[in-house]
Amino acid sequence: MAGCPLFYAPSASNAFPASPPRNGPRPQENSLLDLALKTNNKCTSRLVRLPGQVRHGCCGGRIHSPRTASNYVDDDIHSLLQILPHDLRENILCDSNRAQLLEVTLDLGRLPQACYLGDSEKRDLRKKEVSMEELEYAQNALGEFGGNNRTGIAGTLHRVSAIRNKNGRVVGLTCRLGRPVREIIELTRDLLEYGKSILFLGRPGVGKTTAIRGISHVLSDELLKRVIIVDTSNEIGGDGDIPHPAIGGARRLQVPDPCMKHKVMIEAVENHMPEVIIVDEIGTEAEVHACHTIAQRGVMLIGSAHGKKLENIIKNPILSDLVGGLKTVILSDEAARTRNCKKIILERRSAPVFPFLIEMREMHYWVAHRTDKSVDELLQGKKPLVEVRRIDKQFKVVIERWKVED
């Protein structure tokens, strides 16, 4: 099992091949998962913060140096604050917790509110309701919104989304701060080195885009892959024509209209010879079909979709093909008795587009599946064996194997 990125029950049918694909990158000998095998299926490592560097103690003391020391320090909060009323800027800047600011919401006739990382409750930013003049000021500063009612601020990772009334007038704004976060990439580095496609699953706001943004940097600058990002709303690479340094050397294709995303995905494969394609928020039948096409051409995919658990994808008639799809099977009486099940059952139809699936329960708490085995076990009414990957309060990466999914 040395070198295998996910460790399941020790049967031959559940085991990964003993080595990575012949033409793919070889995992480090001292990877997190190799060490976990020697420490009772649990591995911990320390993230040591150094100026302009990230050191991973569990992986042989590797040091990952960014292209510039400022790549991972997001000072762009001021760019977002410029669209807000003056008193809100001051209130946010004077808040000692501003480094944890996640979102600011402005709704006509309501108090402006802020949401912070690690805090489920929104906080009022002042006692005065938002006026139409303040919303118009923000619109003028931002410019036009796209067809999906989203826009960004050039050179930053921030996103602003509009709420419109039935006449098309903007009556609300959601201003979300985007920050590059490198620590969480250590939760999946071994899978990236293995070179198979990964689907990230999670609710809105849990950090899927943040994760795949960091992954693009690792794949392009550290694993030296040819990476193309299909960026629907410029959320991964930031707004403007020059991508944000957080994506490293990855190239970025902008999508002029969300309904054209599947075409841009195919264009990326046909025109730019990528080894990896990264796409956020897979959600339509056309996009699922494009993922199939890309996978069949031998290109690694890093994608994300909305959902909480793998079961959500299995039961989704549009997205289920990403994890192998479903087919109805009618068993003989003897087969049904042998398997102790009904005569009509559901089985996985084909190999998954994404061999690995990661449920992002929280930003620093992930549940990793080997997709084919987990889907088969769930369809049989069993609880699959998974890996729990998390960063604890001491900034240690912890990987626990052979866990039965909750």
N, C-alpha and C positions, 0 to 999 in steps of 0.2 A: 504493500500500500504506500510505500514511500513516494512522495511527489504527487499524490492524488489530493485534489483540493477539497473534496468533501468526503467524510468518512461515515459510512453507514454500517448496518449490521454485517457481520463478517461472513456472509455467505457469498458464494461465487457469483450468484445472479445480481447481487447488490453492489459488488465491488467495482471500482473504477479500474481502468487499465493501469498497469504498474508504472507506466511512464507517459508523459504528455505526448501529443501528436508529433510525428517525426519532424514536420516543418514548423512547428510552433515553438514558442519560447519555453525554456525549461525552468521550472520553479527553482527557487533557491533551496539548497540542501537544508538550510536551517530555517525553513519557512515556519510560520506559526503552526501549521497543521502537523508538520513533521515533529515539532517539539511537543505538541499536544499528545501524540502517541506515546511519548516517553514520560508523560506526567499525568497518568490516570485520566486521559481524555479531556484534560483541561489545560489551557495555556493562558498565561498572563504575560503581558509585556508592558513596558513603561514608555510613554511618550515623553521624551525630554525636550523641552523647548529651548532652542538656541537661536540667537539673532540670525534671521535670514535662512534658517535651516530647520529641518524636521528630522530627528533621529529616532529610529525604531530599535529599541534595545533587544527585542526578541529575535530579530532577523540578522544576527551577526553584526549588529552595530552599524548598519548601513546609514549613510548620511545622504539625504536628498537635498540638493542645493537648487533653489529656484533661479530663474534667469536674472531676476533682480530682487533685492531684499524687500522691495515694496509690493511685490506681486500679491502677497497674502495679507497685506494690511489695508483694509478698506477705509479710506478717509473720505469716501464719497457721500457721506451722510449730508454734508453741507449742500451738495447739488440737489438732493431731494428737498431739503428744507427750504430752498429758494422758492418753491412753488406754493408754500404754505403761508398763511397770514403771519404777520410779524410777531404777534404775541405768542403764537404757537411755536415758532422757531425758538424763542427765548425760553419757553417752558420746557421744551425738549432738551435744549443745550444745557440747561441748569439742572437737569435730572441726573443724579449720580448713576442711574441705571440705564443711561442712554445707549451704552454699548450693547445692551440686550434688546434694543428696540427692533420689533419685527414688522409692525404694520401701523399705519395711521389711516383712519376712516373719516371722511367728511361727507355727511348727509344733510341735505337742505332741511333747515328747521330743527335740527338735532344738535346735541353737544358733540364736538369733535372728540374722538377717542383714539387711544393708542393701545396696542397689544405688544407684550414683551415675551421673549423666550422664557419658557419655564413658568409662565403665569397664565392660567386659563381665563382670568378675568380681565376685561378691558377697563382702562382707566380714562376718566374724563380729563381732557387737557385744559379746559376752562369752563366757566359757568355761562358762557354766551353761545347761542345757537349759531350754526353755520349759515351764512347769507348767500344769496345768489351771486352777489358781487364777488365774494371770495372764491366761489367755484369758477366764475368766469375768469378771474385773475389766474387761477391755476391752469385753466384750459389754454389761455393765451401764452403762458410760459411753456406749456408742453407741446403745443401744436396739434396736428391732426391725430386722431385715434385710428387704429386699423379696423379692418372689417370685423374683428372679434372684440372690439371695444377695449383694446389694450394699446399702450404705448410705453416708451421708455425714455431714459435720459441718456444722451450720447456719452459714451465713455464710462458708463457705470453699469451695474447689474440690476438696478432698481426697475420696478415695474409699476405702472399706474393703470388701473382699470376703471372704466366709467360705468355708471348706472344711469340709464336714460328713462324719461317718461314716455308715454305713448306717442308723443309728438316728436320724439327724438332729441329732446333737450336734456343735457346732462344735469342730473339732480343729486349725484353722489359720486365720490371718488374713493377708491381703495389704493392706497400708496404702500407698496410692499418693498422693504429694503432687501437688496441682494448682497450677500457677502460670500467671498471664497472661504471655504472651511476645509483645511487639509487633513485634520486629525481623523475624520471618519473614513478617509480612503484606506487607512491601515486595516479597516475591518474587511476589506475585500481584495487586498493586494494579491494574495495567493491565487484567487480566482482569475484576476486579470492576467497574471503570469501564465496561467494555464491556457488561456486563449480561446475559451468558449463563450458563447453569447450569454448575456445576463439580463434578466428583466427585473426591474425594481417596481415593487408594488407598495402603495401607501395612500393614505388619505391626503386631501389637499393641505398643503402647508407643513407636511412632516419633514420635508427636506430632500425630496427625490431629485429636483433640479440641481440643488446644491451638490448632491452626491455625484451625479453624472458629469457635472461641470468639472469637479476635481478629478474624476476618472479620465476625462479627456486630456487633462494635463499629464497625468501619469503615463497614459498610453502613448502620447505623442513625444514627450520630452524624456521620459525615463526608459520606456520599453521601445522607443524609436519606431513606432508604428505610423503608417499613413492614415490619419484620422480625419474624417469628414463629419461635421456636425450639421444636421438638418434642423435649423433653428426657426421654429414657427413664429414666435413672437419676440425674437431676439432676447429671450430670457436666459439662455445658456451662455451666449457670448457677449451679451450686453448690446445696448442700442448703438446705432451708428455704423458706419462702413468699416471701421477698424475694430476688430474683436478685442475684448478685454484680455489683459495678460493672464487672467485666471485659467484660460483654456489652453495655455501653453502654445505649442506650435501647431495645434489642430487647425484645420481650415474650416470655414463656415459658409454654408449655403443658406441665404435668407429665403423665406417663403413669402411671396407677394400676397397670397391669400390662403387662409387655413385649409380651404377645400382643395388646394393644389399640393398639399404636403406629400401625398403619395407619389405624385409625379416627380417632385423634386428628389424624393428618396431614390427613385429609379434613375433619374438623371445623375445623381451622385455616383452610382455604380457604373453607369455606362460611360461617363465622361472623365472621371477623375481617378480611377484605379485605386480606390481605398482598400486598406486592409481592415479597417473598422469604420462602421457607420453608427453615429449616435443620434437618437431621436427621442424627444420628450413627448409624453402624453399621447400614446397610441390609443386611438379611440374609435376609428371607423373601419368598416369592412374593407375599404380600399387600402387603408394603411396596413391592416393585417395581411392582406394579399401582397402588398409591397414587401413586408417583412419576410414572407415566404420566399418571394423571388430573390431577395438579397441573400437569404440563408442558403438557398440552393446554389448560389454562385460562389459559395465558400467564403463569404465575408462575415467577419465577426460583428454582432449587433450588441449595442448597449441601449436599452430602451426603458421606458417607464410607462405605467398605467395606473389609473385610479382604482382603488380597492383596498380592503384591509387584509384579507387572507387569500391564499391560493384558491380556496373554494369559491370565492367571488368570481374569479376568472373562469373556473370550470363551468359555472352556472351561467355565465354571460354568453349569449348566443353569438355575439360578434367577436369577442376576444378569446373564446375558448380554443380556437385554432392555434393560438400562440403557444398553448401548452399541450397540443396534440389533438384537440378536438374530441368529439364524442360520436360513438356509433351504437346502435341498438343491436344486441345479440340475443337470439332465441336459442336456448339450450335444450338438449334432449332431457327426458325425464331422468335418465341415469346420471347425466352430467350435473343436473340441478341437485340431485341427491348427494352426489359426491362432493360438490362444492357447498352444500348446505345453503342454497340461495334460491331465489325465484327463477323461473324459466326465462323471463325477459329481463335482461340486465343491460347496463351501460358499460362500455369499455372505451379505452383510449383508441382513437382511430389511427394515429400516425405518430412519428417522432416529434417531440416539441421543437418549435423554432428556437426556443431559449432553453438550453440544457440546465441552466441554473436560474432559480427564481429567489429573490430576496424580499421578504416582507419587512418593510420599514415600520415597525410598531411605533418607534420614537426615533428621533434624530440619532441617538447613540445606542439604540437597542434594535438589532436586526435578527430575523429568523431566516435561515438559509435552507433551501430545498434543492435536492437533486430532482428536477422537475418530473421526469418520467416515473421514477419510483414513487414519489409522493402522490402523483395523480392516480396511479394504479391503486395504491393503498386506500386513498380516499374514496374511490369508486367502489371498492370492496367493503366499505364501512369501517376501515381500520384507521388508526391514528398514525401518521407517518413519523419516521425518525428524522429529526432535523438537527441543525447546528444553531445554537444561540450565540450570537456575536454581539458584544457590547463593549462600551468604554465605561469603566467605573469612575467613582468620584475621585480616585487618585490618578486619573488619566491613564489607567492601564487598559490595554486591549485584552479582553477575556473571550475565549472561544470554548464553548461547552458542547461536547459531542454526544451522540446517541441519546438525545433528548426526545421524549415523546411530546409532540406538539400539544399545547393547551387547547 
